[in-house]
Amino acid sequence: MCAGPELLIASAVISAGTSVAAGSAAKQAAEYETMQYREQAEMARLEASNASLQRLEESERVRRANIAIASANGVLPNSSRSFLALQKHGEDVHLRDQALIRLGGRNRVNQLQSQANQSAGAGRIAYRSGFMKAGGTLIGGAYDYTELTD
């Protein structure tokens, strides 16, 4: 059986070990969360790239359809000022859409990467905090032990 001082030391050691384990568990959870955010960031980058490609294909279909309609109506696409102006407007809209898609994708990726970095930082802090708390517990236990034995 443990007496007063021995029980105090055992309690401090168990508490310190629990603090270290809690810090390690928090770090592992944060590492997993960080990995998830990074995977989501990569997915957001790919989605923005795919949306950009789809918009490009859609713009090309519209351009070709406009050329076909103009040609069917006897208008030479490269000689009609109104057709060229319409085509130029379509290109401008396409460029604007592409820029917005890329910007939106970049913003989402940056948000997710920021969350990943915050999570990784929180995990490191929790890990260190567990050791600091364990050290404080052991020092407190040692102090209480000296108080009991003096």
TIRO-2110 file (N, C-alpha, C; in Angstrom, 1 decimal):
// TIRO-2110
0.8, -1.2, 0.0, N, 1, A
0.0, 0.0, 0.0, CA, 1, A
0.9, 1.2, 0.0, C, 1, A
0.4, 2.3, -0.6, N, 2, A
1.1, 3.5, -0.7, CA, 2, A
0.7, 4.4, 0.5, C, 2, A
1.6, 5.0, 1.1, N, 3, A
1.4, 6.0, 2.1, CA, 3, A
1.2, 7.4, 1.5, C, 3, A
1.0, 8.4, 2.3, N, 4, A
0.8, 9.8, 1.9, CA, 4, A
1.8, 10.3, 0.8, C, 4, A
3.1, 10.3, 1.1, N, 5, A
4.1, 10.9, 0.1, CA, 5, A
4.2, 10.0, -1.1, C, 5, A
4.1, 8.7, -1.0, N, 6, A
4.2, 7.9, -2.2, CA, 6, A
3.0, 8.0, -3.0, C, 6, A
1.8, 8.2, -2.4, N, 7, A
0.6, 8.4, -3.2, CA, 7, A
0.6, 9.7, -3.9, C, 7, A
1.2, 10.7, -3.3, N, 8, A
1.3, 12.0, -3.9, CA, 8, A
2.2, 12.0, -5.1, C, 8, A
3.4, 11.2, -5.0, N, 9, A
4.3, 11.1, -6.1, CA, 9, A
3.6, 10.3, -7.3, C, 9, A
3.0, 9.2, -6.9, N, 10, A
2.3, 8.4, -7.9, CA, 10, A
1.2, 9.2, -8.7, C, 10, A
0.5, 10.0, -7.9, N, 11, A
-0.6, 10.9, -8.5, CA, 11, A
0.1, 11.9, -9.5, C, 11, A
1.2, 12.5, -9.1, N, 12, A
1.8, 13.5, -9.9, CA, 12, A
2.3, 12.8, -11.2, C, 12, A
2.9, 11.6, -11.1, N, 13, A
3.4, 10.9, -12.3, CA, 13, A
2.3, 10.5, -13.2, C, 13, A
1.2, 10.0, -12.7, N, 14, A
0.1, 9.7, -13.5, CA, 14, A
-0.5, 10.9, -14.2, C, 14, A
-0.7, 12.0, -13.5, N, 15, A
-1.2, 13.2, -14.0, CA, 15, A
-0.3, 13.7, -15.1, C, 15, A
1.0, 13.7, -14.9, N, 16, A
2.0, 14.1, -15.9, CA, 16, A
1.9, 13.3, -17.2, C, 16, A
1.8, 12.0, -17.0, N, 17, A
1.7, 11.1, -18.1, CA, 17, A
0.4, 11.3, -18.9, C, 17, A
-0.7, 11.6, -18.2, N, 18, A
-1.9, 11.9, -18.9, CA, 18, A
-1.8, 13.2, -19.7, C, 18, A
-1.1, 14.2, -19.1, N, 19, A
-0.9, 15.5, -19.9, CA, 19, A
-0.1, 15.3, -21.1, C, 19, A
0.9, 14.5, -21.0, N, 20, A
1.7, 14.2, -22.2, CA, 20, A
0.9, 13.4, -23.3, C, 20, A
0.1, 12.4, -22.8, N, 21, A
-0.7, 11.7, -23.7, CA, 21, A
-1.8, 12.5, -24.4, C, 21, A
-2.4, 13.4, -23.6, N, 22, A
-3.4, 14.3, -24.2, CA, 22, A
-2.8, 15.3, -25.2, C, 22, A
-1.6, 15.8, -24.9, N, 23, A
-0.9, 16.6, -25.9, CA, 23, A
-0.6, 15.9, -27.2, C, 23, A
-0.1, 14.6, -27.0, N, 24, A
0.2, 13.8, -28.2, CA, 24, A
-1.0, 13.5, -29.0, C, 24, A
-2.1, 13.2, -28.3, N, 25, A
-3.4, 13.0, -29.1, CA, 25, A
-3.9, 14.2, -29.8, C, 25, A
-3.8, 15.3, -29.2, N, 26, A
-4.2, 16.6, -29.8, CA, 26, A
-3.3, 16.9, -31.0, C, 26, A
-2.0, 16.6, -30.9, N, 27, A
-1.1, 16.8, -32.1, CA, 27, A
-1.5, 15.9, -33.2, C, 27, A
-1.8, 14.6, -32.9, N, 28, A
-2.2, 13.7, -34.0, CA, 28, A
-3.5, 14.1, -34.6, C, 28, A
-4.4, 14.6, -33.8, N, 29, A
-5.7, 15.0, -34.4, CA, 29, A
-5.5, 16.2, -35.3, C, 29, A
-4.6, 17.1, -34.9, N, 30, A
-4.3, 18.3, -35.7, CA, 30, A
-3.6, 18.0, -36.9, C, 30, A
-2.7, 17.0, -36.9, N, 31, A
-2.0, 16.5, -38.1, CA, 31, A
-3.0, 15.9, -39.1, C, 31, A
-4.0, 15.2, -38.6, N, 32, A
-5.0, 14.6, -39.5, CA, 32, A
-5.8, 15.7, -40.1, C, 32, A
-6.2, 16.7, -39.3, N, 33, A
-7.0, 17.8, -39.8, CA, 33, A
-6.2, 18.6, -40.8, C, 33, A
-5.0, 18.8, -40.5, N, 34, A
-4.1, 19.5, -41.5, CA, 34, A
-4.1, 18.8, -42.8, C, 34, A
-3.9, 17.5, -42.8, N, 35, A
-3.9, 16.7, -44.0, CA, 35, A
-5.2, 16.8, -44.8, C, 35, A
-6.3, 16.8, -44.0, N, 36, A
-7.6, 17.0, -44.7, CA, 36, A
-7.8, 18.3, -45.3, C, 36, A
-7.3, 19.4, -44.7, N, 37, A
-7.4, 20.7, -45.3, CA, 37, A
-6.5, 20.8, -46.5, C, 37, A
-5.3, 20.2, -46.5, N, 38, A
-4.5, 20.2, -47.7, CA, 38, A
-5.1, 19.4, -48.8, C, 38, A
-5.7, 18.3, -48.5, N, 39, A
-6.4, 17.6, -49.6, CA, 39, A
-7.6, 18.4, -50.2, C, 39, A
-8.3, 19.1, -49.3, N, 40, A
-9.4, 19.9, -49.8, CA, 40, A
-8.9, 21.1, -50.6, C, 40, A
-7.7, 21.6, -50.2, N, 41, A
-7.1, 22.7, -51.0, CA, 41, A
-6.7, 22.2, -52.4, C, 41, A
-6.2, 21.0, -52.5, N, 42, A
-5.8, 20.4, -53.8, CA, 42, A
-7.1, 20.2, -54.6, C, 42, A
-8.1, 19.7, -54.0, N, 43, A
-9.4, 19.5, -54.7, CA, 43, A
-10.0, 20.8, -55.2, C, 43, A
-9.9, 21.8, -54.4, N, 44, A
-10.4, 23.1, -54.8, CA, 44, A
-9.6, 23.6, -56.0, C, 44, A
-8.3, 23.4, -56.0, N, 45, A
-7.5, 23.8, -57.1, CA, 45, A
-7.9, 23.1, -58.4, C, 45, A
-8.1, 21.8, -58.3, N, 46, A
-8.5, 21.0, -59.4, CA, 46, A
-9.9, 21.4, -59.9, C, 46, A
-10.8, 21.7, -59.0, N, 47, A
-12.2, 22.1, -59.3, CA, 47, A
-12.1, 23.4, -60.1, C, 47, A
-11.3, 24.3, -59.7, N, 48, A
-11.2, 25.6, -60.3, CA, 48, A
-10.6, 25.4, -61.7, C, 48, A
-9.6, 24.6, -61.8, N, 49, A
-9.0, 24.3, -63.2, CA, 49, A
-10.1, 23.7, -64.1, C, 49, A
-10.8, 22.7, -63.6, N, 50, A
-11.9, 22.1, -64.3, CA, 50, A
-13.0, 23.1, -64.8, C, 50, A
-13.4, 23.9, -63.8, N, 51, A
-14.4, 24.9, -64.2, CA, 51, A
-13.9, 25.9, -65.2, C, 51, A
-12.6, 26.2, -65.2, N, 52, A
-12.0, 27.1, -66.2, CA, 52, A
-12.0, 26.4, -67.5, C, 52, A
-11.7, 25.2, -67.6, N, 53, A
-11.6, 24.4, -68.8, CA, 53, A
-13.0, 24.3, -69.4, C, 53, A
-14.0, 24.0, -68.5, N, 54, A
-15.4, 23.9, -69.0, CA, 54, A
-15.9, 25.2, -69.6, C, 54, A
-15.5, 26.3, -68.9, N, 55, A
-15.9, 27.6, -69.4, CA, 55, A
-15.3, 27.9, -70.8, C, 55, A
-14.0, 27.5, -70.9, N, 56, A
-13.3, 27.7, -72.2, CA, 56, A
-14.1, 26.9, -73.3, C, 56, A
-14.4, 25.7, -73.0, N, 57, A
-15.1, 24.9, -74.0, CA, 57, A
-16.5, 25.4, -74.3, C, 57, A
-17.2, 26.0, -73.3, N, 58, A
-18.5, 26.6, -73.6, CA, 58, A
-18.3, 27.8, -74.5, C, 58, A
-17.3, 28.6, -74.2, N, 59, A
-17.1, 29.8, -75.0, CA, 59, A
-16.8, 29.5, -76.4, C, 59, A
-16.0, 28.4, -76.6, N, 60, A
-15.7, 28.0, -78.0, CA, 60, A
-16.9, 27.5, -78.7, C, 60, A
-17.8, 26.8, -78.0, N, 61, A
-19.0, 26.3, -78.6, CA, 61, A
-19.9, 27.5, -79.1, C, 61, A
-20.0, 28.5, -78.2, N, 62, A
-20.8, 29.7, -78.5, CA, 62, A
-20.2, 30.4, -79.7, C, 62, A
-18.9, 30.5, -79.7, N, 63, A
-18.2, 31.2, -80.8, CA, 63, A
-18.5, 30.5, -82.2, C, 63, A
-18.4, 29.2, -82.1, N, 64, A
-18.6, 28.4, -83.3, CA, 64, A
-20.0, 28.5, -83.8, C, 64, A
-21.0, 28.4, -82.8, N, 65, A
-22.4, 28.5, -83.2, CA, 65, A
-22.7, 29.9, -83.8, C, 65, A
-22.1, 31.0, -83.3, N, 66, A
-22.3, 32.3, -83.8, CA, 66, A
-21.8, 32.4, -85.3, C, 66, A
-20.6, 31.8, -85.5, N, 67, A
-20.1, 31.7, -86.9, CA, 67, A
-21.0, 30.9, -87.8, C, 67, A
-21.5, 29.8, -87.3, N, 68, A
-22.4, 29.0, -88.2, CA, 68, A
-23.7, 29.8, -88.5, C, 68, A
-24.2, 30.4, -87.5, N, 69, A
-25.5, 31.2, -87.7, CA, 69, A
-25.2, 32.3, -88.7, C, 69, A
-24.1, 33.1, -88.5, N, 70, A
-23.8, 34.2, -89.4, CA, 70, A
-23.6, 33.7, -90.8, C, 70, A
-22.9, 32.6, -90.9, N, 71, A
-22.6, 32.0, -92.3, CA, 71, A
-23.9, 31.5, -92.9, C, 71, A
-24.8, 30.9, -92.1, N, 72, A
-26.1, 30.4, -92.7, CA, 72, A
-26.9, 31.6, -93.2, C, 72, A
-26.7, 32.8, -92.6, N, 73, A
-27.5, 34.0, -93.0, CA, 73, A
-26.8, 34.8, -94.0, C, 73, A
-25.7, 34.2, -94.6, N, 74, A
-25.0, 34.9, -95.7, CA, 74, A
-24.0, 36.0, -95.2, C, 74, A
-23.7, 36.0, -94.0, N, 75, A
-22.8, 37.0, -93.4, CA, 75, A
-21.4, 36.4, -93.3, C, 75, A
-20.4, 37.0, -93.9, N, 76, A
-19.1, 36.5, -93.8, CA, 76, A
-18.5, 36.9, -92.4, C, 76, A
-18.3, 36.0, -91.5, N, 77, A
-17.9, 36.3, -90.1, CA, 77, A
-16.8, 37.3, -90.0, C, 77, A
-15.8, 37.2, -90.8, N, 78, A
-14.6, 38.0, -90.6, CA, 78, A
-14.7, 39.4, -91.3, C, 78, A
-15.8, 39.6, -92.0, N, 79, A
-16.0, 40.9, -92.7, CA, 79, A
-17.1, 41.8, -92.2, C, 79, A
-17.9, 41.2, -91.3, N, 80, A
-19.0, 42.0, -90.7, CA, 80, A
-18.5, 42.7, -89.4, C, 80, A
-18.6, 44.0, -89.4, N, 81, A
-18.2, 44.7, -88.2, CA, 81, A
-19.0, 44.4, -87.0, C, 81, A
-20.3, 44.2, -87.2, N, 82, A
-21.1, 43.9, -86.0, CA, 82, A
-20.8, 42.5, -85.5, C, 82, A
-20.5, 41.6, -86.4, N, 83, A
-20.2, 40.2, -86.0, CA, 83, A
-18.8, 40.2, -85.3, C, 83, A
-17.9, 41.0, -85.8, N, 84, A
-16.6, 41.1, -85.2, CA, 84, A
-16.7, 41.7, -83.8, C, 84, A
-17.6, 42.7, -83.7, N, 85, A
-17.8, 43.4, -82.4, CA, 85, A
-18.4, 42.4, -81.4, C, 85, A
-19.4, 41.6, -81.8, N, 86, A
-20.0, 40.6, -81.0, CA, 86, A
-19.0, 39.5, -80.6, C, 86, A
-18.2, 39.1, -81.5, N, 87, A
-17.1, 38.1, -81.2, CA, 87, A
-16.1, 38.7, -80.2, C, 87, A
-15.7, 40.0, -80.3, N, 88, A
-14.8, 40.6, -79.4, CA, 88, A
-15.4, 40.7, -78.0, C, 88, A
-16.7, 41.0, -78.0, N, 89, A
-17.4, 41.1, -76.7, CA, 89, A
-17.4, 39.7, -76.0, C, 89, A
-17.7, 38.7, -76.8, N, 90, A
-17.6, 37.3, -76.3, CA, 90, A
-16.3, 36.9, -75.7, C, 90, A
-15.2, 37.3, -76.4, N, 91, A
-13.9, 37.0, -75.9, CA, 91, A
-13.6, 37.7, -74.6, C, 91, A
-14.0, 39.0, -74.5, N, 92, A
-13.8, 39.8, -73.3, CA, 92, A
-14.6, 39.2, -72.1, C, 92, A
-15.8, 38.7, -72.4, N, 93, A
-16.6, 38.1, -71.3, CA, 93, A
-15.9, 36.8, -70.9, C, 93, A
-15.4, 36.0, -71.9, N, 94, A
-14.7, 34.8, -71.6, CA, 94, A
-13.5, 35.1, -70.7, C, 94, A
-12.7, 36.1, -71.1, N, 95, A
-11.5, 36.4, -70.3, CA, 95, A
-11.8, 36.8, -68.9, C, 95, A
-12.9, 37.6, -68.7, N, 96, A
-13.3, 38.0, -67.4, CA, 96, A
-13.7, 36.8, -66.6, C, 96, A
-14.5, 35.9, -67.2, N, 97, A
-15.0, 34.7, -66.5, CA, 97, A
-13.8, 33.8, -66.1, C, 97, A
-12.9, 33.7, -67.0, N, 98, A
-11.7, 32.9, -66.6, CA, 98, A
-10.9, 33.5, -65.4, C, 98, A
-10.8, 34.8, -65.4, N, 99, A
-10.1, 35.5, -64.3, CA, 99, A
-10.8, 35.3, -63.0, C, 99, A
-12.2, 35.4, -63.1, N, 100, A
-13.0, 35.2, -61.9, CA, 100, A
-12.9, 33.8, -61.4, C, 100, A
-12.9, 32.8, -62.3, N, 101, A
-12.8, 31.4, -61.9, CA, 101, A
-11.5, 31.1, -61.2, C, 101, A
-10.4, 31.6, -61.8, N, 102, A
-9.1, 31.4, -61.2, CA, 102, A
-9.0, 32.1, -59.9, C, 102, A
-9.5, 33.3, -59.8, N, 103, A
-9.4, 34.1, -58.6, CA, 103, A
-10.1, 33.4, -57.4, C, 103, A
-11.4, 32.9, -57.8, N, 104, A
-12.2, 32.2, -56.8, CA, 104, A
-11.5, 30.9, -56.3, C, 104, A
-10.9, 30.2, -57.3, N, 105, A
-10.2, 29.0, -56.9, CA, 105, A
-9.0, 29.3, -56.1, C, 105, A
-8.2, 30.3, -56.4, N, 106, A
-7.0, 30.7, -55.7, CA, 106, A
-7.4, 31.1, -54.2, C, 106, A
-8.5, 31.9, -54.1, N, 107, A
-8.9, 32.3, -52.8, CA, 107, A
-9.3, 31.1, -51.9, C, 107, A
-10.1, 30.1, -52.5, N, 108, A
-10.5, 28.9, -51.7, CA, 108, A
-9.2, 28.1, -51.3, C, 108, A
-8.3, 28.0, -52.2, N, 109, A
-7.1, 27.2, -51.9, CA, 109, A
-6.3, 27.9, -50.8, C, 109, A
-6.2, 29.2, -50.9, N, 110, A
-5.5, 30.0, -49.8, CA, 110, A
-6.2, 29.9, -48.5, C, 110, A
-7.5, 29.9, -48.5, N, 111, A
-8.2, 29.7, -47.2, CA, 111, A
-8.0, 28.4, -46.6, C, 111, A
-8.0, 27.4, -47.4, N, 112, A
-7.8, 26.0, -46.9, CA, 112, A
-6.4, 25.8, -46.5, C, 112, A
-5.4, 26.4, -47.2, N, 113, A
-4.0, 26.2, -46.8, CA, 113, A
-3.8, 27.0, -45.5, C, 113, A
-4.5, 28.1, -45.3, N, 114, A
-4.3, 28.9, -44.0, CA, 114, A
-4.9, 28.1, -42.9, C, 114, A
-6.1, 27.4, -43.1, N, 115, A
-6.7, 26.6, -42.1, CA, 115, A
-5.7, 25.4, -41.8, C, 115, A
-5.1, 24.8, -42.8, N, 116, A
-4.2, 23.7, -42.5, CA, 116, A
-3.0, 24.2, -41.7, C, 116, A
-2.5, 25.4, -42.0, N, 117, A
-1.3, 25.9, -41.2, CA, 117, A
-1.8, 26.2, -39.8, C, 117, A
-3.0, 26.7, -39.6, N, 118, A
-3.5, 27.0, -38.2, CA, 118, A
-3.6, 25.7, -37.4, C, 118, A
-4.1, 24.7, -38.1, N, 119, A
-4.3, 23.4, -37.4, CA, 119, A
-3.0, 22.8, -37.1, C, 119, A
-2.0, 22.9, -38.0, N, 120, A
-0.7, 22.3, -37.7, CA, 120, A
-0.1, 23.1, -36.5, C, 120, A
-0.2, 24.4, -36.5, N, 121, A
0.3, 25.2, -35.4, CA, 121, A
-0.4, 24.8, -34.0, C, 121, A
-1.7, 24.7, -34.1, N, 122, A
-2.4, 24.3, -32.9, CA, 122, A
-2.0, 22.9, -32.3, C, 122, A
-1.7, 22.0, -33.3, N, 123, A
-1.2, 20.7, -32.8, CA, 123, A
0.1, 20.8, -32.2, C, 123, A
1.0, 21.6, -32.7, N, 124, A
2.4, 21.8, -32.1, CA, 124, A
2.2, 22.4, -30.7, C, 124, A
1.4, 23.4, -30.6, N, 125, A
1.2, 24.1, -29.3, CA, 125, A
0.6, 23.1, -28.3, C, 125, A
-0.4, 22.3, -28.7, N, 126, A
-1.0, 21.3, -27.8, CA, 126, A
0.0, 20.3, -27.3, C, 126, A
0.9, 19.9, -28.3, N, 127, A
1.9, 18.9, -27.9, CA, 127, A
2.9, 19.5, -26.9, C, 127, A
3.4, 20.7, -27.1, N, 128, A
4.3, 21.3, -26.2, CA, 128, A
3.6, 21.6, -24.9, C, 128, A
2.3, 22.0, -25.0, N, 129, A
1.6, 22.3, -23.8, CA, 129, A
1.4, 21.1, -22.9, C, 129, A
1.2, 20.0, -23.5, N, 130, A
1.1, 18.7, -22.7, CA, 130, A
2.4, 18.5, -21.9, C, 130, A
3.6, 18.7, -22.5, N, 131, A
4.8, 18.5, -21.8, CA, 131, A
5.0, 19.6, -20.7, C, 131, A
4.6, 20.8, -21.0, N, 132, A
4.7, 21.9, -20.0, CA, 132, A
3.8, 21.6, -18.8, C, 132, A
2.6, 21.1, -19.1, N, 133, A
1.7, 20.8, -18.0, CA, 133, A
2.2, 19.7, -17.2, C, 133, A
2.8, 18.7, -17.9, N, 134, A
3.4, 17.5, -17.2, CA, 134, A
4.5, 18.0, -16.3, C, 134, A
5.4, 18.9, -16.8, N, 135, A
6.5, 19.4, -16.0, CA, 135, A
6.0, 20.1, -14.8, C, 135, A
5.0, 21.0, -15.0, N, 136, A
4.4, 21.7, -13.9, CA, 136, A
3.8, 20.8, -12.8, C, 136, A
3.1, 19.7, -13.3, N, 137, A
2.6, 18.7, -12.4, CA, 137, A
3.7, 18.0, -11.6, C, 137, A
4.7, 17.7, -12.2, N, 138, A
5.8, 17.0, -11.5, CA, 138, A
6.5, 17.9, -10.5, C, 138, A
6.7, 19.2, -10.9, N, 139, A
7.3, 20.1, -10.0, CA, 139, A
6.4, 20.4, -8.8, C, 139, A
5.1, 20.5, -9.1, N, 140, A
4.1, 20.7, -8.0, CA, 140, A
4.1, 19.5, -7.1, C, 140, A
4.2, 18.3, -7.7, N, 141, A
4.2, 17.1, -6.8, CA, 141, A
5.5, 17.0, -6.0, C, 141, A
6.6, 17.4, -6.6, N, 142, A
7.9, 17.4, -5.8, CA, 142, A
7.8, 18.4, -4.7, C, 142, A
7.3, 19.5, -5.0, N, 143, A
7.1, 20.6, -3.9, CA, 143, A
6.2, 20.1, -2.8, C, 143, A
5.1, 19.5, -3.2, N, 144, A
4.2, 18.9, -2.1, CA, 144, A
4.9, 17.8, -1.4, C, 144, A
5.7, 17.0, -2.0, N, 145, A
6.4, 15.9, -1.3, CA, 145, A
7.3, 16.5, -0.3, C, 145, A
8.1, 17.6, -0.7, N, 146, A
9.0, 18.2, 0.2, CA, 146, A
8.3, 18.8, 1.4, C, 146, A
7.1, 19.3, 1.2, N, 147, A
6.3, 19.9, 2.3, CA, 147, A
5.8, 18.8, 3.2, C, 147, A
5.5, 17.6, 2.7, N, 148, A
5.0, 16.5, 3.5, CA, 148, A
6.2, 15.9, 4.3, C, 148, A
7.3, 15.9, 3.7, N, 149, A
8.5, 15.2, 4.4, CA, 149, A
9.2, 16.1, 5.4, C, 149, A
9.1, 17.4, 5.2, N, 150, A
9.8, 18.3, 6.1, CA, 150, A
9.1, 18.5, 7.4, C, 150, A
END
